Amino acid sequence: MIERVMDIIKLKAKSVREFADSVGIKQVTLNQQLNGDRKLSLDTVLSILNSFEDISAEWLLRGKGEMYKTQSENSSMTANMQTMYEFLLEERDRKIREMEAELYLYKTQHPQKKKGA
């Protein structure tokens, strides 16, 4: 997905800074995500799609289809957004479950001492 974001940046802005400003993201955050220091966030993806309504969510998220929406895609934008939100929410929920499992494992391996004991 990073490569597709980079493609959008090349087409829509003169620099990463200009792109970050145009979608309402801090440049530092975007650079960290583009460099792989941080994962591409839901907020970043939504900001891109909301700022550039001609970009296909299916293409950005899954790499399927064309970068730009066709006329039929424009007319079914609600369905595309629904698909995108469902995908992103599933990813968020999966990550939450992973983190909950890691936290549980950590707590079972490192029990805290009770205060006053």
C-alpha positions as CSV (number, residue, x, y, z in Angstrom):
1,M,0.0,0.0,0.0
2,I,3.0,2.3,0.6
3,E,3.9,2.2,-3.1
4,R,0.4,3.2,-4.0
5,V,0.5,6.1,-1.6
6,M,3.8,7.2,-3.1
7,D,2.2,7.0,-6.6
8,I,-0.6,9.4,-5.3
9,I,2.0,11.7,-3.8
10,K,3.8,11.9,-7.1
11,L,0.7,12.8,-9.0
12,K,-1.1,15.1,-6.5
13,A,1.7,17.1,-4.9
14,K,5.2,18.6,-5.6
15,S,6.6,17.2,-2.3
16,V,5.7,15.0,0.7
17,R,5.3,18.2,2.7
18,E,2.8,19.6,0.3
19,F,0.9,16.3,0.2
20,A,0.9,16.0,4.0
21,D,-0.5,19.6,4.2
22,S,-3.2,18.9,1.6
23,V,-4.5,15.8,3.4
24,G,-4.1,17.2,6.9
25,I,-1.4,14.9,8.2
26,K,1.8,16.0,10.0
27,Q,4.7,15.6,7.6
28,V,6.8,13.8,10.3
29,T,4.0,11.2,10.7
30,L,3.6,10.6,7.0
31,N,7.4,10.3,6.5
32,Q,7.6,7.7,9.3
33,Q,4.8,5.7,7.7
34,L,6.3,6.0,4.2
35,N,9.7,4.9,5.5
36,G,8.3,1.9,7.4
37,D,9.1,3.3,10.8
38,R,5.4,3.2,11.6
39,K,2.6,1.4,10.0
40,L,0.3,3.2,7.6
41,S,-2.6,4.4,9.9
42,L,-6.3,4.3,9.3
43,D,-6.3,8.1,9.8
44,T,-3.8,8.5,7.0
45,V,-5.7,6.2,4.6
46,L,-9.0,8.0,5.3
47,S,-7.4,11.4,5.0
48,I,-6.1,10.5,1.5
49,L,-9.4,9.1,0.3
50,N,-11.4,12.0,1.7
51,S,-9.0,14.5,0.2
52,F,-8.8,12.9,-3.2
53,E,-12.3,11.5,-4.0
54,D,-11.2,10.5,-7.5
55,I,-8.8,7.8,-6.0
56,S,-10.3,4.3,-5.8
57,A,-10.4,2.9,-2.3
58,E,-10.3,-0.6,-3.7
59,W,-7.0,0.3,-5.6
60,L,-5.5,2.0,-2.6
61,L,-6.3,-0.7,-0.1
62,R,-6.0,-3.9,-2.1
63,G,-4.2,-2.8,-5.3
64,K,-7.0,-4.1,-7.4
65,G,-8.5,-2.1,-10.3
66,E,-7.5,1.3,-11.5
67,M,-6.1,4.2,-9.4
68,Y,-8.9,6.5,-10.5
69,K,-12.5,5.7,-10.1
70,T,-14.6,5.1,-13.1
71,Q,-18.0,6.7,-13.6
72,S,-19.7,3.6,-12.3
73,E,-17.5,3.6,-9.3
74,N,-18.3,7.2,-8.6
75,S,-22.0,6.4,-8.6
76,S,-21.4,3.6,-6.2
77,M,-19.1,5.5,-3.9
78,T,-21.1,4.7,-0.8
79,A,-20.6,1.0,-1.5
80,N,-16.8,1.5,-1.9
81,M,-16.6,3.5,1.3
82,Q,-18.6,0.8,3.1
83,T,-16.1,-1.8,1.9
84,M,-13.2,0.3,2.8
85,Y,-14.5,1.0,6.3
86,E,-15.3,-2.7,6.9
87,F,-11.8,-3.6,5.8
88,L,-10.1,-1.0,8.0
89,L,-12.3,-1.9,11.0
90,E,-11.5,-5.6,10.6
91,E,-7.8,-4.7,10.5
92,R,-8.2,-2.5,13.6
93,D,-10.1,-5.2,15.4
94,R,-7.5,-7.9,14.5
95,K,-4.7,-5.7,15.8
96,I,-6.7,-5.0,19.0
97,R,-7.1,-8.7,19.6
98,E,-3.4,-9.3,19.0
99,M,-2.5,-6.6,21.5
100,E,-5.0,-7.9,24.0
101,A,-3.4,-11.4,23.7
102,E,0.1,-10.0,24.1
103,L,-1.0,-8.0,27.2
104,Y,-2.6,-11.1,28.7
105,L,0.5,-13.1,28.1
106,Y,2.7,-10.4,29.6
107,K,0.5,-10.1,32.7
108,T,0.5,-13.8,33.2
109,Q,4.3,-13.9,32.9
110,H,4.9,-10.8,35.0
111,P,2.4,-10.7,37.8
112,Q,2.4,-7.4,39.7
113,K,3.1,-7.4,43.4
114,K,0.2,-6.2,45.5
115,K,0.7,-2.8,47.2
116,G,1.3,-3.0,50.9
117,A,2.4,-6.6,50.7
